Amino acid sequence: MYRFRRDLPESIRNCVAGDTEWSIIGTGMGSYEFRQVAPAHISPTSHHHKIQISDATPEIITTYSPGSDE
C-alpha cells in the first residue's frame, strides 16, 4: 500500500541513515523488502522549454479501427 500511494510513517522515515531514503523493492511474487537508496527525485529544470504533445488518440483509433462492425 505504501509503495506508490502514500509516504511511509514518520517513525520509519526517521530511521534512514545519511542522505538516503527508504525504498520498497519487490523481491519476488508477493515479497518485498526495505532498502536504503540514494534519493532519485526528478524535477524539471528551468532552462528547458516545455513542448506540447497533442493527444492523437481519436485519430489513431479512426485510422486503425477495422470498422463499425465491432
Jmol script that loads the backbone (N, CA, C; Angstrom):
load data "model"
ATOM      1  N   MET A   1       0.822  -1.189   0.000  1.00  0.00           N
ATOM      2  CA  MET A   1       0.000   0.000   0.000  1.00  0.00           C
ATOM      3  C   MET A   1       0.870   1.259   0.000  1.00  0.00           C
ATOM      4  N   TYR A   2       1.958   1.244   0.745  1.00  0.00           N
ATOM      5  CA  TYR A   2       2.794   2.437   0.840  1.00  0.00           C
ATOM      6  C   TYR A   2       3.664   2.645  -0.389  1.00  0.00           C
ATOM      7  N   ARG A   3       3.863   1.601  -1.152  1.00  0.00           N
ATOM      8  CA  ARG A   3       4.854   1.663  -2.212  1.00  0.00           C
ATOM      9  C   ARG A   3       4.637   2.837  -3.162  1.00  0.00           C
ATOM     10  N   PHE A   4       3.407   3.079  -3.587  1.00  0.00           N
ATOM     11  CA  PHE A   4       3.161   4.157  -4.539  1.00  0.00           C
ATOM     12  C   PHE A   4       2.116   5.153  -4.088  1.00  0.00           C
ATOM     13  N   ARG A   5       1.347   4.831  -3.074  1.00  0.00           N
ATOM     14  CA  ARG A   5       0.177   5.640  -2.774  1.00  0.00           C
ATOM     15  C   ARG A   5       0.352   6.658  -1.658  1.00  0.00           C
ATOM     16  N   ARG A   6       1.275   6.439  -0.744  1.00  0.00           N
ATOM     17  CA  ARG A   6       1.437   7.396   0.349  1.00  0.00           C
ATOM     18  C   ARG A   6       2.834   7.294   0.944  1.00  0.00           C
ATOM     19  N   ASP A   7       3.199   8.300   1.728  1.00  0.00           N
ATOM     20  CA  ASP A   7       4.505   8.300   2.391  1.00  0.00           C
ATOM     21  C   ASP A   7       4.536   7.274   3.507  1.00  0.00           C
ATOM     22  N   LEU A   8       5.731   6.791   3.792  1.00  0.00           N
ATOM     23  CA  LEU A   8       5.897   5.902   4.934  1.00  0.00           C
ATOM     24  C   LEU A   8       5.661   6.685   6.221  1.00  0.00           C
ATOM     25  N   PRO A   9       5.300   6.004   7.291  1.00  0.00           N
ATOM     26  CA  PRO A   9       5.135   6.708   8.569  1.00  0.00           C
ATOM     27  C   PRO A   9       6.435   7.407   8.979  1.00  0.00           C
ATOM     28  N   GLU A  10       6.286   8.500   9.682  1.00  0.00           N
ATOM     29  CA  GLU A  10       7.447   9.299  10.095  1.00  0.00           C
ATOM     30  C   GLU A  10       8.420   8.485  10.933  1.00  0.00           C
ATOM     31  N   SER A  11       7.924   7.586  11.765  1.00  0.00           N
ATOM     32  CA  SER A  11       8.807   6.769  12.607  1.00  0.00           C
ATOM     33  C   SER A  11       9.741   5.907  11.763  1.00  0.00           C
ATOM     34  N   ILE A  12       9.307   5.476  10.580  1.00  0.00           N
ATOM     35  CA  ILE A  12      10.168   4.694   9.690  1.00  0.00           C
ATOM     36  C   ILE A  12      11.079   5.625   8.900  1.00  0.00           C
ATOM     37  N   ARG A  13      10.548   6.738   8.409  1.00  0.00           N
ATOM     38  CA  ARG A  13      11.361   7.682   7.630  1.00  0.00           C
ATOM     39  C   ARG A  13      12.511   8.237   8.448  1.00  0.00           C
ATOM     40  N   ASN A  14      12.338   8.382   9.758  1.00  0.00           N
ATOM     41  CA  ASN A  14      13.388   8.934  10.612  1.00  0.00           C
ATOM     42  C   ASN A  14      14.514   7.948  10.892  1.00  0.00           C
ATOM     43  N   CYS A  15      14.352   6.684  10.534  1.00  0.00           N
ATOM     44  CA  CYS A  15      15.376   5.666  10.788  1.00  0.00           C
ATOM     45  C   CYS A  15      16.378   5.532   9.652  1.00  0.00           C
ATOM     46  N   VAL A  16      16.285   6.370   8.652  1.00  0.00           N
ATOM     47  CA  VAL A  16      17.167   6.264   7.499  1.00  0.00           C
ATOM     48  C   VAL A  16      18.515   6.924   7.805  1.00  0.00           C
ATOM     49  N   ALA A  17      19.595   6.380   7.268  1.00  0.00           N
ATOM     50  CA  ALA A  17      20.946   6.876   7.537  1.00  0.00           C
ATOM     51  C   ALA A  17      21.401   7.865   6.465  1.00  0.00           C
ATOM     52  N   GLY A  18      22.009   8.955   6.881  1.00  0.00           N
ATOM     53  CA  GLY A  18      22.633   9.918   5.974  1.00  0.00           C
ATOM     54  C   GLY A  18      21.708  10.492   4.934  1.00  0.00           C
ATOM     55  N   ASP A  19      22.207  10.590   3.703  1.00  0.00           N
ATOM     56  CA  ASP A  19      21.458  11.171   2.582  1.00  0.00           C
ATOM     57  C   ASP A  19      20.739  10.107   1.762  1.00  0.00           C
ATOM     58  N   THR A  20      20.213   9.099   2.421  1.00  0.00           N
ATOM     59  CA  THR A  20      19.488   8.054   1.709  1.00  0.00           C
ATOM     60  C   THR A  20      18.015   8.125   2.070  1.00  0.00           C
ATOM     61  N   GLU A  21      17.229   7.319   1.393  1.00  0.00           N
ATOM     62  CA  GLU A  21      15.807   7.242   1.703  1.00  0.00           C
ATOM     63  C   GLU A  21      15.378   5.785   1.575  1.00  0.00           C
ATOM     64  N   TRP A  22      14.242   5.472   2.165  1.00  0.00           N
ATOM     65  CA  TRP A  22      13.725   4.110   2.094  1.00  0.00           C
ATOM     66  C   TRP A  22      13.072   3.866   0.742  1.00  0.00           C
ATOM     67  N   SER A  23      13.270   2.672   0.232  1.00  0.00           N
ATOM     68  CA  SER A  23      12.592   2.239  -0.968  1.00  0.00           C
ATOM     69  C   SER A  23      12.074   0.831  -0.711  1.00  0.00           C
ATOM     70  N   ILE A  24      10.883   0.544  -1.187  1.00  0.00           N
ATOM     71  CA  ILE A  24      10.315  -0.795  -1.054  1.00  0.00           C
ATOM     72  C   ILE A  24      10.536  -1.490  -2.391  1.00  0.00           C
ATOM     73  N   ILE A  25      11.329  -2.549  -2.362  1.00  0.00           N
ATOM     74  CA  ILE A  25      11.742  -3.255  -3.570  1.00  0.00           C
ATOM     75  C   ILE A  25      11.042  -4.605  -3.635  1.00  0.00           C
ATOM     76  N   GLY A  26      10.480  -4.932  -4.780  1.00  0.00           N
ATOM     77  CA  GLY A  26       9.894  -6.252  -4.977  1.00  0.00           C
ATOM     78  C   GLY A  26      10.993  -7.292  -5.103  1.00  0.00           C
ATOM     79  N   THR A  27      10.885  -8.370  -4.333  1.00  0.00           N
ATOM     80  CA  THR A  27      11.907  -9.416  -4.362  1.00  0.00           C
ATOM     81  C   THR A  27      11.346 -10.757  -4.811  1.00  0.00           C
ATOM     82  N   GLY A  28      10.169 -10.761  -5.340  1.00  0.00           N
ATOM     83  CA  GLY A  28       9.552 -11.998  -5.811  1.00  0.00           C
ATOM     84  C   GLY A  28       8.042 -11.868  -5.788  1.00  0.00           C
ATOM     85  N   MET A  29       7.376 -12.934  -6.016  1.00  0.00           N
ATOM     86  CA  MET A  29       5.919 -12.941  -6.057  1.00  0.00           C
ATOM     87  C   MET A  29       5.361 -12.654  -4.663  1.00  0.00           C
ATOM     88  N   GLY A  30       4.807 -11.444  -4.464  1.00  0.00           N
ATOM     89  CA  GLY A  30       4.234 -11.073  -3.174  1.00  0.00           C
ATOM     90  C   GLY A  30       5.261 -10.873  -2.082  1.00  0.00           C
ATOM     91  N   SER A  31       6.520 -10.646  -2.452  1.00  0.00           N
ATOM     92  CA  SER A  31       7.602 -10.487  -1.470  1.00  0.00           C
ATOM     93  C   SER A  31       8.297  -9.141  -1.695  1.00  0.00           C
ATOM     94  N   TYR A  32       8.487  -8.394  -0.620  1.00  0.00           N
ATOM     95  CA  TYR A  32       9.093  -7.067  -0.699  1.00  0.00           C
ATOM     96  C   TYR A  32      10.092  -6.897   0.429  1.00  0.00           C
ATOM     97  N   GLU A  33      11.023  -5.955   0.253  1.00  0.00           N
ATOM     98  CA  GLU A  33      11.939  -5.620   1.342  1.00  0.00           C
ATOM     99  C   GLU A  33      12.261  -4.133   1.299  1.00  0.00           C
ATOM    100  N   PHE A  34      12.586  -3.584   2.457  1.00  0.00           N
ATOM    101  CA  PHE A  34      13.007  -2.201   2.566  1.00  0.00           C
ATOM    102  C   PHE A  34      14.489  -2.120   2.247  1.00  0.00           C
ATOM    103  N   ARG A  35      14.883  -1.128   1.465  1.00  0.00           N
ATOM    104  CA  ARG A  35      16.299  -0.868   1.205  1.00  0.00           C
ATOM    105  C   ARG A  35      16.535   0.629   1.302  1.00  0.00           C
ATOM    106  N   GLN A  36      17.729   0.991   1.784  1.00  0.00           N
ATOM    107  CA  GLN A  36      18.109   2.399   1.802  1.00  0.00           C
ATOM    108  C   GLN A  36      18.830   2.691   0.492  1.00  0.00           C
ATOM    109  N   VAL A  37      18.341   3.691  -0.227  1.00  0.00           N
ATOM    110  CA  VAL A  37      18.889   4.029  -1.538  1.00  0.00           C
ATOM    111  C   VAL A  37      19.137   5.527  -1.622  1.00  0.00           C
ATOM    112  N   ALA A  38      19.966   5.924  -2.583  1.00  0.00           N
ATOM    113  CA  ALA A  38      20.195   7.347  -2.830  1.00  0.00           C
ATOM    114  C   ALA A  38      18.898   7.949  -3.375  1.00  0.00           C
ATOM    115  N   PRO A  39      18.565   9.175  -2.992  1.00  0.00           N
ATOM    116  CA  PRO A  39      17.332   9.797  -3.481  1.00  0.00           C
ATOM    117  C   PRO A  39      17.315   9.879  -5.007  1.00  0.00           C
ATOM    118  N   ALA A  40      16.173   9.623  -5.594  1.00  0.00           N
ATOM    119  CA  ALA A  40      16.022   9.648  -7.050  1.00  0.00           C
ATOM    120  C   ALA A  40      14.912  10.611  -7.431  1.00  0.00           C
ATOM    121  N   HIS A  41      15.003  11.813  -6.944  1.00  0.00           N
ATOM    122  CA  HIS A  41      13.975  12.804  -7.259  1.00  0.00           C
ATOM    123  C   HIS A  41      14.265  13.430  -8.616  1.00  0.00           C
ATOM    124  N   ILE A  42      13.270  13.437  -9.461  1.00  0.00           N
ATOM    125  CA  ILE A  42      13.403  14.025 -10.794  1.00  0.00           C
ATOM    126  C   ILE A  42      12.564  15.289 -10.822  1.00  0.00           C
ATOM    127  N   SER A  43      13.192  16.382 -11.166  1.00  0.00           N
ATOM    128  CA  SER A  43      12.453  17.636 -11.246  1.00  0.00           C
ATOM    129  C   SER A  43      12.861  18.365 -12.524  1.00  0.00           C
ATOM    130  N   PRO A  44      11.946  19.097 -13.116  1.00  0.00           N
ATOM    131  CA  PRO A  44      12.267  19.812 -14.354  1.00  0.00           C
ATOM    132  C   PRO A  44      13.241  20.951 -14.082  1.00  0.00           C
ATOM    133  N   THR A  45      14.048  21.241 -15.077  1.00  0.00           N
ATOM    134  CA  THR A  45      14.968  22.360 -14.962  1.00  0.00           C
ATOM    135  C   THR A  45      14.382  23.566 -15.681  1.00  0.00           C
ATOM    136  N   SER A  46      14.774  24.731 -15.254  1.00  0.00           N
ATOM    137  CA  SER A  46      14.180  25.948 -15.787  1.00  0.00           C
ATOM    138  C   SER A  46      14.700  26.314 -17.175  1.00  0.00           C
ATOM    139  N   HIS A  47      15.836  25.762 -17.607  1.00  0.00           N
ATOM    140  CA  HIS A  47      16.393  26.150 -18.904  1.00  0.00           C
ATOM    141  C   HIS A  47      15.857  25.313 -20.073  1.00  0.00           C
ATOM    142  N   HIS A  48      15.006  24.355 -19.809  1.00  0.00           N
ATOM    143  CA  HIS A  48      14.381  23.597 -20.888  1.00  0.00           C
ATOM    144  C   HIS A  48      13.006  24.175 -21.201  1.00  0.00           C
ATOM    145  N   HIS A  49      12.642  24.144 -22.454  1.00  0.00           N
ATOM    146  CA  HIS A  49      11.346  24.656 -22.881  1.00  0.00           C
ATOM    147  C   HIS A  49      10.305  23.549 -22.810  1.00  0.00           C
ATOM    148  N   LYS A  50       9.104  23.922 -22.429  1.00  0.00           N
ATOM    149  CA  LYS A  50       8.001  22.973 -22.448  1.00  0.00           C
ATOM    150  C   LYS A  50       7.544  22.790 -23.882  1.00  0.00           C
ATOM    151  N   ILE A  51       7.206  21.553 -24.222  1.00  0.00           N
ATOM    152  CA  ILE A  51       6.655  21.287 -25.546  1.00  0.00           C
ATOM    153  C   ILE A  51       5.262  20.698 -25.389  1.00  0.00           C
ATOM    154  N   GLN A  52       4.418  20.974 -26.336  1.00  0.00           N
ATOM    155  CA  GLN A  52       3.069  20.441 -26.326  1.00  0.00           C
ATOM    156  C   GLN A  52       3.050  19.115 -27.081  1.00  0.00           C
ATOM    157  N   ILE A  53       2.447  18.129 -26.492  1.00  0.00           N
ATOM    158  CA  ILE A  53       2.268  16.839 -27.150  1.00  0.00           C
ATOM    159  C   ILE A  53       0.772  16.667 -27.354  1.00  0.00           C
ATOM    160  N   SER A  54       0.373  16.641 -28.600  1.00  0.00           N
ATOM    161  CA  SER A  54      -1.057  16.575 -28.877  1.00  0.00           C
ATOM    162  C   SER A  54      -1.586  15.179 -28.559  1.00  0.00           C
ATOM    163  N   ASP A  55      -2.832  15.124 -28.202  1.00  0.00           N
ATOM    164  CA  ASP A  55      -3.492  13.860 -27.934  1.00  0.00           C
ATOM    165  C   ASP A  55      -4.093  13.372 -29.242  1.00  0.00           C
ATOM    166  N   ALA A  56      -3.411  12.438 -29.877  1.00  0.00           N
ATOM    167  CA  ALA A  56      -3.849  11.932 -31.181  1.00  0.00           C
ATOM    168  C   ALA A  56      -4.672  10.663 -31.056  1.00  0.00           C
ATOM    169  N   THR A  57      -5.138  10.355 -29.861  1.00  0.00           N
ATOM    170  CA  THR A  57      -5.886   9.113 -29.656  1.00  0.00           C
ATOM    171  C   THR A  57      -7.068   8.970 -30.614  1.00  0.00           C
ATOM    172  N   PRO A  58      -7.949   9.963 -30.769  1.00  0.00           N
ATOM    173  CA  PRO A  58      -9.084   9.779 -31.697  1.00  0.00           C
ATOM    174  C   PRO A  58      -8.633   9.473 -33.130  1.00  0.00           C
ATOM    175  N   GLU A  59      -7.600  10.141 -33.608  1.00  0.00           N
ATOM    176  CA  GLU A  59      -7.121   9.908 -34.961  1.00  0.00           C
ATOM    177  C   GLU A  59      -6.502   8.517 -35.094  1.00  0.00           C
ATOM    178  N   ILE A  60      -5.801   8.070 -34.077  1.00  0.00           N
ATOM    179  CA  ILE A  60      -5.203   6.737 -34.107  1.00  0.00           C
ATOM    180  C   ILE A  60      -6.296   5.672 -34.135  1.00  0.00           C
ATOM    181  N   ILE A  61      -7.328   5.850 -33.333  1.00  0.00           N
ATOM    182  CA  ILE A  61      -8.429   4.884 -33.307  1.00  0.00           C
ATOM    183  C   ILE A  61      -9.135   4.856 -34.648  1.00  0.00           C
ATOM    184  N   THR A  62      -9.384   6.006 -35.217  1.00  0.00           N
ATOM    185  CA  THR A  62     -10.042   6.070 -36.520  1.00  0.00           C
ATOM    186  C   THR A  62      -9.189   5.401 -37.591  1.00  0.00           C
ATOM    187  N   THR A  63      -7.904   5.640 -37.574  1.00  0.00           N
ATOM    188  CA  THR A  63      -7.005   5.086 -38.579  1.00  0.00           C
ATOM    189  C   THR A  63      -6.925   3.566 -38.497  1.00  0.00           C
ATOM    190  N   TYR A  64      -6.822   3.023 -37.298  1.00  0.00           N
ATOM    191  CA  TYR A  64      -6.568   1.598 -37.161  1.00  0.00           C
ATOM    192  C   TYR A  64      -7.796   0.759 -36.779  1.00  0.00           C
ATOM    193  N   SER A  65      -8.947   1.362 -36.647  1.00  0.00           N
ATOM    194  CA  SER A  65     -10.133   0.570 -36.307  1.00  0.00           C
ATOM    195  C   SER A  65     -10.612  -0.185 -37.546  1.00  0.00           C
ATOM    196  N   PRO A  66     -11.088  -1.411 -37.357  1.00  0.00           N
ATOM    197  CA  PRO A  66     -11.493  -2.212 -38.500  1.00  0.00           C
ATOM    198  C   PRO A  66     -12.821  -1.760 -39.120  1.00  0.00           C
ATOM    199  N   GLY A  67     -13.579  -0.977 -38.434  1.00  0.00           N
ATOM    200  CA  GLY A  67     -14.845  -0.511 -38.981  1.00  0.00           C
ATOM    201  C   GLY A  67     -15.892  -0.448 -37.891  1.00  0.00           C
ATOM    202  N   SER A  68     -17.128  -0.238 -38.289  1.00  0.00           N
ATOM    203  CA  SER A  68     -18.195  -0.089 -37.304  1.00  0.00           C
ATOM    204  C   SER A  68     -18.844  -1.413 -36.935  1.00  0.00           C
ATOM    205  N   ASP A  69     -18.283  -2.527 -37.392  1.00  0.00           N
ATOM    206  CA  ASP A  69     -18.845  -3.841 -37.100  1.00  0.00           C
ATOM    207  C   ASP A  69     -18.661  -4.249 -35.648  1.00  0.00           C
ATOM    208  N   GLU A  70     -17.707  -3.680 -34.966  1.00  0.00           N
ATOM    209  CA  GLU A  70     -17.414  -4.128 -33.597  1.00  0.00           C
ATOM    210  C   GLU A  70     -18.052  -3.246 -32.566  1.00  0.00           C
TER     211      GLU A  70
END
end "model"
wireframe off; spacefill off
backbone 0.3
color backbone group
